[in-house]
Amino acid sequence: MPAIKIFRSLTTRPFASDDMHIVCCILSLYRAIQLICLVPMGIGGYLARIQGKQYLVNGVPSWCAQYELYNFTYTDNKIPIFEEELTRQQSGIAAPKLTYEEDSFWNDFMGAAVAYWVIDVAWIIMVWFSASIGTPTEPMRRDKYIRRLAIFKMFLSNLYPVALLVLGIYHVYYRRSNNYGCGESEVLYYPDSDVWYSFFCALLVSYALELLVWPAIVVNKVVRTFRIHIFRRSRVEGRGGKAERFERKLGCLLKCLQCATRGKMGGKDLKNRGELAEFASHIMDLLNNETKLDLVMTDMYVGFRVLSLIQAEMKMKAIKSMSAANKMFREKVRSRHECDKNELSDIAPVRRKLRRRGSMFVLEMRNDQVEVCEREVLHESFDSDRAAMTEGAHFVRYASLIYVKLPYCVMTEFAEGEEEEEECSGFRRELDALFCRDFRLTSLDCEHTMLCYANFVNGMVATPYCILVDEEVEKVVVVVRGTRSIEDLVVDVQFVPESLAKVGTICGFDGAGHFCHKGFLARCKWMYNDIKKNKVLKTLYSERSPFKDFPLVLCGHSLGAGCASILALMLRPSFPSLKCFAYEPPGCIFDEEMSKKSEEFVTSFIRHDDLEMLREGFFDALLRIKVPKIKLFFHWRTPHSDSFVAVRNAMVLRKREDVRKDTSFNQKLELLKAERAEKNAKGVNQVQLFVPGKIIHLVDHSLDGQGYTPYWANRSEFNQLVISKRMYADHDIHSLVDILRETQLGGTNNSASLAFFNPPQIREDEEDAAEDDVVLFSCCSNPYGKLPIVLWILGLGAQALSTAAVADCDFFSASFTLAGPDIDESVRNESLNMTFGLYSYGRLGCDNETSTCAELDDYTATCVPFPPDYEVGQTVKAAWAFQAVAAIIGYVALFMIAIAMCFIYRQRTWLVITILLLLTTLFQGLVLIFKKELTFCSDPLVACAIGPGSIKMIASTVCWFVIAIGAGYLAKKGKFKQYPKRSSGAYGEHKDDDDDGES
């Protein structure tokens, strides 16, 4: 699906609306990093609050030397009640009047940072569920939701990190420019050295990195403006212009690959001046239609991945039909001759022949259906079979050696006296010395093989190849190297059919009406001319040569296999008895008629799923998807047996007849098919290329790479790409060497087996899976009505009451009756009132200029933190812990309730929320255990009472309990998402009826 247009030319490229899960994952990583920073910062602020370090004493922070001058001494671990009790710790003189002011920066910054974190997490959740609407071809309302969320993120939500970044940088600058708030005083320790400051800096860096998207957008717009307006004259417009621009970009990408590999992969001859023109033109011809299909890279990945599932399902269906009928040789299996000729009269003699030889059943794609067909297995009693495998196993080692080992051997052993180079360019012997039996490849375990000529120059047309004389089998061997460089990659993609008429006239064969791979043909022309020029083959087959009776053999792997096949066709008029062994060739070498003619001299070896051609099925796979992409990703991660592939496909794919025809994508696809059909009717892309020669398919019947079975394949088996994880591994030439050597031909047994894997267990009781509903996270959709809103507002009020209760020093109050012989008669029997909070207490002082009070009523209380050296009791520490735990759990429960305003929970989720709220109620009430610290309340002369702070704490506890009751009600009576559960048998889904209910 296309990128969403946010505002004018501002889009979500390269992501489509259903790819926003990737953006959510990236932003979630940022949020995780910020949470890791915020939690320690919150803990540090909490500890500073307990220790009273968040207060500025007379405007001086705690890290200044002057702060220590305001410290006080006391005895018997008792806190000073009156300011007059304070003494200078150093000089013992009366301390000045102290004022306490809380440093609000930390609390303000933390509050804003936490608020932004919560808002953005909610935004991520909304985008995640909005991107989960619809399917890749049916977006439904997905684009509408995500466009609004993207606008909110770009123009509103991003103001938060900007403000936090500016505020944090300004605060650091202000502190450092003002000697960290100490003025002329000495700084005892720098706050920048605290571990909390490291988390603060990491948080600011995360904000800065997150905001880099805006400079990137601006730079992108400026560059595009320059390219469009200033460099417009060099920009080629139109369909051909698009092909040219695509060619330039692809060429630049390959040049970057050359730089990244420091030239080890070649690329020096790539000038990006038309080498990729055919490939770019072909691609643009496929893509540049009047009808545009809006696809992105993830659509391509999903389509091909689903195509592999469909192929697996068709295979299993074919196997099941064959097993159910139980007539493998009579009704459901067609012999190779039946598939090709459809002559029933010829079946009987062929059947007898096949039974003597041995047969194998393979799956072949015919008209979008997989059919089981019988193929001849190579048998040791047949000379042609034994010779093909023996010679194939013998010459495959040369196709492997020419990649690395042979050039290294030439450079280290045969290049004596020459200047050392980083790469060997080739090897050449004098023509008169070709008959000398030297330059043997003994170090490569080929002591019977002599090297006659080698050219390792690799360019756009120059192809590394060598000429060997193998005295063991008495053959002259021409070996062509496969793909190993950037130039080779460029040649691989030049797959446009090229006529063989002119080449046939020059070389002496009938090439009229025949076609081959254009890039391979260009390289074969170069090799043909180079062979004529160096006269090595001419000398080896001269009358005086001892090797004149040795047959000529050509071999190669991959690109080398394609070039060897075409070069064999060009050399065959001069060497009628030559043979060619093509190991894992591309599927686009010759046209169909020429491929059949090449069966006389070319034998291709293909391993397991190493297939090269692709038929249309990608769009059909996309149309059948009935779930969002994200569900597909999670679906693929679930392990399953191959026997359940049909059941699992039913979970995510609809039947072909159920595909909607009225969707925009389907209508565009029909127009595209009509347009492509019209082009094909006019001759565009009408020529189809195939695998050359006879084909020996090596099938891994053990699925572990330990046992392969060869059979004679039909090229029609390779008309569709089989999506497999083993495609790259199966194309490796080095492992193919050992496989061909170790593969055993069939004996006298006439056993039938499946070509692609062992027959799995077939279960007939598979049930179609229930289709899951798409759950939408929609902001303020209120699926539970107004109750969650009321609970959330009540929870905010409870948190506000709890915060206000512990912020002041009026948690408890105590009235002391002054009595005793030591009390002055003027104040005897009068009352002295004090207040105590969770983190502070009320110290009595006078507000007049002399700081002296004539009567007790003149004293006023000022909230100050407990002295740094005052050792609080265990009950106070427990109250601190209870308050912190209650705050954390309460915020988590409130966040989950806020999500419930936009999303339908499971029943168990509401049970978890209820438990969290009950725990919050418990811990909130346990904060009142602080009263046990006031041991003097047991004195009859002291009257203790709860203060406004305790009342707020009790009210907060009651609120939490009420919220817990409301959440419990929703857990019992609310409506819930019906999630599927697995059955004990096949991989299926059934609805859980236990959680049914409505609010």
ChimeraX attribute file (.defattr): number of C-alpha atoms within 10 A of each C-alpha:
attribute: neighborCount
match mode: 1-to-1
recipient: residues
	/A:1	21
	/A:2	19
	/A:3	19
	/A:4	19
	/A:5	15
	/A:6	17
	/A:7	10
	/A:8	6
	/A:9	8
	/A:10	12
	/A:11	16
	/A:12	18
	/A:13	12
	/A:14	12
	/A:15	19
	/A:16	24
	/A:17	25
	/A:18	29
	/A:19	25
	/A:20	21
	/A:21	22
	/A:22	13
	/A:23	15
	/A:24	19
	/A:25	13
	/A:26	11
	/A:27	16
	/A:28	16
	/A:29	12
	/A:30	18
	/A:31	19
	/A:32	13
	/A:33	15
	/A:34	22
	/A:35	16
	/A:36	14
	/A:37	21
	/A:38	21
	/A:39	13
	/A:40	15
	/A:41	21
	/A:42	17
	/A:43	13
	/A:44	16
	/A:45	18
	/A:46	15
	/A:47	13
	/A:48	13
	/A:49	17
	/A:50	18
	/A:51	18
	/A:52	19
	/A:53	18
	/A:54	23
	/A:55	21
	/A:56	18
	/A:57	20
	/A:58	15
	/A:59	16
	/A:60	21
	/A:61	22
	/A:62	21
	/A:63	18
	/A:64	21
	/A:65	17
	/A:66	20
	/A:67	20
	/A:68	17
	/A:69	15
	/A:70	18
	/A:71	18
	/A:72	19
	/A:73	18
	/A:74	15
	/A:75	8
	/A:76	6
	/A:77	12
	/A:78	11
	/A:79	17
	/A:80	17
	/A:81	15
	/A:82	15
	/A:83	20
	/A:84	16
	/A:85	13
	/A:86	21
	/A:87	19
	/A:88	16
	/A:89	16
	/A:90	11
	/A:91	9
	/A:92	11
	/A:93	10
	/A:94	13
	/A:95	18
	/A:96	15
	/A:97	16
	/A:98	16
	/A:99	13
	/A:100	16
	/A:101	15
	/A:102	17
	/A:103	14
	/A:104	10
	/A:105	13
	/A:106	14
	/A:107	14
	/A:108	10
	/A:109	15
	/A:110	16
	/A:111	13
	/A:112	15
	/A:113	20
	/A:114	16
	/A:115	13
	/A:116	19
	/A:117	20
	/A:118	14
	/A:119	13
	/A:120	19
	/A:121	17
	/A:122	18
	/A:123	19
	/A:124	22
	/A:125	21
	/A:126	23
	/A:127	27
	/A:128	23
	/A:129	22
	/A:130	26
	/A:131	28
	/A:132	26
	/A:133	26
	/A:134	19
	/A:135	22
	/A:136	27
	/A:137	21
	/A:138	20
	/A:139	20
	/A:140	12
	/A:141	12
	/A:142	20
	/A:143	21
	/A:144	13
	/A:145	18
	/A:146	22
	/A:147	19
	/A:148	12
	/A:149	19
	/A:150	20
	/A:151	13
	/A:152	13
	/A:153	15
	/A:154	14
	/A:155	9
	/A:156	10
	/A:157	17
	/A:158	16
	/A:159	14
	/A:160	18
	/A:161	21
	/A:162	16
	/A:163	15
	/A:164	20
	/A:165	19
	/A:166	13
	/A:167	15
	/A:168	19
	/A:169	13
	/A:170	12
	/A:171	13
	/A:172	13
	/A:173	12
	/A:174	13
	/A:175	13
	/A:176	13
	/A:177	11
	/A:178	11
	/A:179	15
	/A:180	21
	/A:181	19
	/A:182	20
	/A:183	13
	/A:184	11
	/A:185	14
	/A:186	14
	/A:187	19
	/A:188	14
	/A:189	12
	/A:190	12
	/A:191	14
	/A:192	14
	/A:193	9
	/A:194	11
	/A:195	12
	/A:196	19
	/A:197	15
	/A:198	14
	/A:199	19
	/A:200	17
	/A:201	16
	/A:202	17
	/A:203	24
	/A:204	22
	/A:205	14
	/A:206	17
	/A:207	20
	/A:208	16
	/A:209	10
	/A:210	15
	/A:211	17
	/A:212	10
	/A:213	12
	/A:214	11
	/A:215	10
	/A:216	11
	/A:217	12
	/A:218	11
	/A:219	12
	/A:220	12
	/A:221	14
	/A:222	12
	/A:223	11
	/A:224	13
	/A:225	13
	/A:226	12
	/A:227	14
	/A:228	13
	/A:229	10
	/A:230	10
	/A:231	11
	/A:232	12
	/A:233	10
	/A:234	9
	/A:235	14
	/A:236	13
	/A:237	13
	/A:238	10
	/A:239	13
	/A:240	15
	/A:241	14
	/A:242	17
	/A:243	24
	/A:244	22
	/A:245	15
	/A:246	19
	/A:247	24
	/A:248	18
	/A:249	13
	/A:250	16
	/A:251	21
	/A:252	15
	/A:253	12
	/A:254	20
	/A:255	20
	/A:256	13
	/A:257	17
	/A:258	19
	/A:259	14
	/A:260	11
	/A:261	12
	/A:262	11
	/A:263	14
	/A:264	15
	/A:265	16
	/A:266	21
	/A:267	26
	/A:268	14
	/A:269	14
	/A:270	20
	/A:271	12
	/A:272	16
	/A:273	11
	/A:274	14
	/A:275	20
	/A:276	22
	/A:277	17
	/A:278	18
	/A:279	21
	/A:280	23
	/A:281	21
	/A:282	18
	/A:283	14
	/A:284	19
	/A:285	17
	/A:286	12
	/A:287	13
	/A:288	17
	/A:289	14
	/A:290	10
	/A:291	16
	/A:292	13
	/A:293	17
	/A:294	13
	/A:295	14
	/A:296	16
	/A:297	13
	/A:298	17
	/A:299	22
	/A:300	14
	/A:301	12
	/A:302	19
	/A:303	22
	/A:304	19
	/A:305	18
	/A:306	25
	/A:307	21
	/A:308	20
	/A:309	20
	/A:310	19
	/A:311	19
	/A:312	21
	/A:313	21
	/A:314	20
	/A:315	21
	/A:316	22
	/A:317	19
	/A:318	18
	/A:319	19
	/A:320	19
	/A:321	15
	/A:322	18
	/A:323	14
	/A:324	11
	/A:325	11
	/A:326	12
	/A:327	12
	/A:328	18
	/A:329	15
	/A:330	10
	/A:331	10
	/A:332	18
	/A:333	18
	/A:334	20
	/A:335	24
	/A:336	19
	/A:337	16
	/A:338	17
	/A:339	13
	/A:340	10
	/A:341	10
	/A:342	13
	/A:343	10
	/A:344	9
	/A:345	9
	/A:346	12
	/A:347	16
	/A:348	10
	/A:349	9
	/A:350	15
	/A:351	14
	/A:352	10
	/A:353	12
	/A:354	19
	/A:355	14
	/A:356	15
	/A:357	20
	/A:358	21
	/A:359	24
	/A:360	23
	/A:361	23
	/A:362	22
	/A:363	20
	/A:364	21
	/A:365	17
	/A:366	12
	/A:367	7
	/A:368	13
	/A:369	13
	/A:370	20
	/A:371	23
	/A:372	23
	/A:373	21
	/A:374	29
	/A:375	22
	/A:376	19
	/A:377	24
	/A:378	26
	/A:379	22
	/A:380	17
	/A:381	14
	/A:382	11
	/A:383	10
	/A:384	12
	/A:385	18
	/A:386	16
	/A:387	12
	/A:388	15
	/A:389	22
	/A:390	13
	/A:391	14
	/A:392	23
	/A:393	19
	/A:394	14
	/A:395	21
	/A:396	25
	/A:397	21
	/A:398	24
	/A:399	27
	/A:400	23
	/A:401	18
	/A:402	22
	/A:403	21
	/A:404	11
	/A:405	14
	/A:406	21
	/A:407	23
	/A:408	15
	/A:409	17
	/A:410	19
	/A:411	20
	/A:412	12
	/A:413	12
	/A:414	16
	/A:415	14
	/A:416	10
	/A:417	6
	/A:418	8
	/A:419	6
	/A:420	11
	/A:421	8
	/A:422	7
	/A:423	12
	/A:424	19
	/A:425	15
	/A:426	17
	/A:427	17
	/A:428	15
	/A:429	14
	/A:430	11
	/A:431	15
	/A:432	9
	/A:433	10
	/A:434	22
	/A:435	17
	/A:436	10
	/A:437	14
	/A:438	12
	/A:439	16
	/A:440	19
	/A:441	18
	/A:442	12
	/A:443	11
	/A:444	14
	/A:445	9
	/A:446	14
	/A:447	14
	/A:448	15
	/A:449	24
	/A:450	22
	/A:451	23
	/A:452	27
	/A:453	21
	/A:454	23
	/A:455	20
	/A:456	21
	/A:457	14
	/A:458	21
	/A:459	19
	/A:460	20
	/A:461	20
	/A:462	20
	/A:463	26
	/A:464	23
	/A:465	24
	/A:466	23
	/A:467	21
	/A:468	20
	/A:469	25
	/A:470	20
	/A:471	15
	/A:472	10
	/A:473	13
	/A:474	15
	/A:475	20
	/A:476	26
	/A:477	26
	/A:478	24
	/A:479	30
	/A:480	31
	/A:481	28
	/A:482	28
	/A:483	17
	/A:484	15
	/A:485	17
	/A:486	24
	/A:487	23
	/A:488	25
	/A:489	16
	/A:490	21
	/A:491	25
	/A:492	20
	/A:493	18
	/A:494	22
	/A:495	21
	/A:496	20
	/A:497	22
	/A:498	18
	/A:499	17
	/A:500	22
	/A:501	15
	/A:502	13
	/A:503	17
	/A:504	17
	/A:505	12
	/A:506	11
	/A:507	16
	/A:508	15
	/A:509	17
	/A:510	14
	/A:511	20
	/A:512	13
	/A:513	11
	/A:514	19
	/A:515	23
	/A:516	26
	/A:517	28
	/A:518	21
	/A:519	25
	/A:520	29
	/A:521	28
	/A:522	19
	/A:523	22
	/A:524	25
	/A:525	18
	/A:526	16
	/A:527	22
	/A:528	16
	/A:529	12
	/A:530	14
	/A:531	15
	/A:532	12
	/A:533	11
	/A:534	15
	/A:535	13
	/A:536	20
	/A:537	20
	/A:538	15
	/A:539	17
	/A:540	21
	/A:541	19
	/A:542	13
	/A:543	11
	/A:544	10
	/A:545	14
	/A:546	13
	/A:547	20
	/A:548	17
	/A:549	14
	/A:550	19
	/A:551	17
	/A:552	23
	/A:553	24
	/A:554	27
	/A:555	30
	/A:556	31
	/A:557	31
	/A:558	23
	/A:559	26
	/A:560	30
	/A:561	30
	/A:562	35
	/A:563	32
	/A:564	33
	/A:565	32
	/A:566	26
	/A:567	23
	/A:568	28
	/A:569	27
	/A:570	23
	/A:571	16
	/A:572	18
	/A:573	14
	/A:574	12
	/A:575	15
	/A:576	13
	/A:577	13
	/A:578	22
	/A:579	23
	/A:580	30
	/A:581	31
	/A:582	32
	/A:583	31
	/A:584	29
	/A:585	29
	/A:586	25
	/A:587	23
	/A:588	21
	/A:589	28
	/A:590	28
	/A:591	20
	/A:592	19
	/A:593	14
	/A:594	20
	/A:595	23
	/A:596	17
	/A:597	15
	/A:598	22
	/A:599	15
	/A:600	14
	/A:601	21
	/A:602	27
	/A:603	24
	/A:604	26
	/A:605	28
	/A:606	25
	/A:607	25
	/A:608	26
	/A:609	23
	/A:610	26
	/A:611	24
	/A:612	18
	/A:613	16
	/A:614	14
	/A:615	11
	/A:616	10
	/A:617	18
	/A:618	19
	/A:619	17
	/A:620	17
	/A:621	21
	/A:622	22
	/A:623	25
	/A:624	22
	/A:625	26
	/A:626	22
	/A:627	22
	/A:628	21
	/A:629	23
	/A:630	19
	/A:631	15
	/A:632	18
	/A:633	11
	/A:634	9
	/A:635	14
	/A:636	13
	/A:637	8
	/A:638	8
	/A:639	7
	/A:640	12
	/A:641	11
	/A:642	15
	/A:643	22
	/A:644	19
	/A:645	19
	/A:646	21
	/A:647	19
	/A:648	24
	/A:649	20
	/A:650	18
	/A:651	20
	/A:652	20
	/A:653	24
	/A:654	17
	/A:655	12
	/A:656	11
	/A:657	8
	/A:658	10
	/A:659	16
	/A:660	15
	/A:661	12
	/A:662	8
	/A:663	15
	/A:664	13
	/A:665	22
	/A:666	19
	/A:667	13
	/A:668	16
	/A:669	18
	/A:670	13
	/A:671	16
	/A:672	19
	/A:673	12
	/A:674	13
	/A:675	15
	/A:676	17
	/A:677	13
	/A:678	12
	/A:679	14
	/A:680	13
	/A:681	11
	/A:682	10
	/A:683	10
	/A:684	12
	/A:685	15
	/A:686	11
	/A:687	16
	/A:688	15
	/A:689	24
	/A:690	25
	/A:691	32
	/A:692	31
	/A:693	24
	/A:694	23
	/A:695	22
	/A:696	25
	/A:697	23
	/A:698	26
	/A:699	22
	/A:700	20
	/A:701	19
	/A:702	13
	/A:703	13
	/A:704	8
	/A:705	13
	/A:706	11
	/A:707	15
	/A:708	23
	/A:709	22
	/A:710	28
	/A:711	25
	/A:712	19
	/A:713	22
	/A:714	17
	/A:715	17
	/A:716	12
	/A:717	15
	/A:718	22
	/A:719	19
	/A:720	18
	/A:721	21
	/A:722	21
	/A:723	19
	/A:724	15
	/A:725	10
	/A:726	11
	/A:727	17
	/A:728	10
	/A:729	14
	/A:730	20
	/A:731	21
	/A:732	17
	/A:733	23
	/A:734	14
	/A:735	13
	/A:736	23
	/A:737	19
	/A:738	13
	/A:739	18
	/A:740	21
	/A:741	15
	/A:742	13
	/A:743	16
	/A:744	17
	/A:745	18
	/A:746	19
	/A:747	13
	/A:748	12
	/A:749	11
	/A:750	15
	/A:751	10
	/A:752	15
	/A:753	16
	/A:754	16
	/A:755	24
	/A:756	18
	/A:757	14
	/A:758	12
	/A:759	16
	/A:760	12
	/A:761	11
	/A:762	16
	/A:763	10
	/A:764	10
	/A:765	8
	/A:766	15
	/A:767	16
	/A:768	17
	/A:769	20
	/A:770	14
	/A:771	16
	/A:772	15
	/A:773	11
	/A:774	15
	/A:775	13
	/A:776	20
	/A:777	24
	/A:778	18
	/A:779	18
	/A:780	14
	/A:781	14
	/A:782	18
	/A:783	18
	/A:784	20
	/A:785	14
	/A:786	10
	/A:787	16
	/A:788	23
	/A:789	17
	/A:790	13
	/A:791	22
	/A:792	20
	/A:793	14
	/A:794	18
	/A:795	25
	/A:796	18
	/A:797	16
	/A:798	24
	/A:799	22
	/A:800	14
	/A:801	21
	/A:802	24
	/A:803	17
	/A:804	14
	/A:805	24
	/A:806	21
	/A:807	17
	/A:808	20
	/A:809	26
	/A:810	23
	/A:811	27
	/A:812	23
	/A:813	24
	/A:814	20
	/A:815	17
	/A:816	20
	/A:817	17
	/A:818	18
	/A:819	15
	/A:820	10
	/A:821	8
	/A:822	8
	/A:823	11
	/A:824	11
	/A:825	12
	/A:826	8
	/A:827	14
	/A:828	14
	/A:829	15
	/A:830	15
	/A:831	18
	/A:832	16
	/A:833	20
	/A:834	20
	/A:835	24
	/A:836	25
	/A:837	25
	/A:838	26
	/A:839	20
	/A:840	24
	/A:841	24
	/A:842	23
	/A:843	22
	/A:844	22
	/A:845	21
	/A:846	21
	/A:847	13
	/A:848	10
	/A:849	7
	/A:850	8
	/A:851	13
	/A:852	14
	/A:853	14
	/A:854	8
	/A:855	9
	/A:856	15
	/A:857	12
	/A:858	13
	/A:859	20
	/A:860	16
	/A:861	17
	/A:862	19
	/A:863	21
	/A:864	23
	/A:865	22
	/A:866	22
	/A:867	19
	/A:868	12
	/A:869	13
	/A:870	15
	/A:871	11
	/A:872	12
	/A:873	12
	/A:874	12
	/A:875	17
	/A:876	20
	/A:877	15
	/A:878	15
	/A:879	21
	/A:880	21
	/A:881	15
	/A:882	20
	/A:883	22
	/A:884	17
	/A:885	15
	/A:886	25
	/A:887	19
	/A:888	11
	/A:889	19
	/A:890	25
	/A:891	17
	/A:892	14
	/A:893	24
	/A:894	23
	/A:895	15
	/A:896	18
	/A:897	21
	/A:898	20
	/A:899	21
	/A:900	24
	/A:901	22
	/A:902	20
	/A:903	24
	/A:904	21
	/A:905	19
	/A:906	16
	/A:907	21
	/A:908	12
	/A:909	15
	/A:910	22
	/A:911	18
	/A:912	16
	/A:913	24
	/A:914	23
	/A:915	16
	/A:916	21
	/A:917	28
	/A:918	23
	/A:919	19
	/A:920	26
	/A:921	24
	/A:922	16
	/A:923	21
	/A:924	25
	/A:925	22
	/A:926	18
	/A:927	26
	/A:928	21
	/A:929	14
	/A:930	21
	/A:931	21
	/A:932	13
	/A:933	13
	/A:934	16
	/A:935	8
	/A:936	14
	/A:937	18
	/A:938	10
	/A:939	10
	/A:940	9
	/A:941	15
	/A:942	17
	/A:943	16
	/A:944	20
	/A:945	15
	/A:946	16
	/A:947	18
	/A:948	17
	/A:949	25
	/A:950	23
	/A:951	17
	/A:952	20
	/A:953	25
	/A:954	21
	/A:955	18
	/A:956	26
	/A:957	26
	/A:958	16
	/A:959	21
	/A:960	29
	/A:961	20
	/A:962	18
	/A:963	28
	/A:964	25
	/A:965	16
	/A:966	16
	/A:967	26
	/A:968	20
	/A:969	16
	/A:970	21
	/A:971	23
	/A:972	15
	/A:973	15
	/A:974	22
	/A:975	19
	/A:976	23
	/A:977	17
	/A:978	19
	/A:979	14
	/A:980	15
	/A:981	13
	/A:982	12
	/A:983	10
	/A:984	7
	/A:985	9
	/A:986	20
	/A:987	19
	/A:988	20
	/A:989	19
	/A:990	15
	/A:991	15
	/A:992	12
	/A:993	9
	/A:994	8
	/A:995	19
	/A:996	14
	/A:997	13
	/A:998	11
	/A:999	13
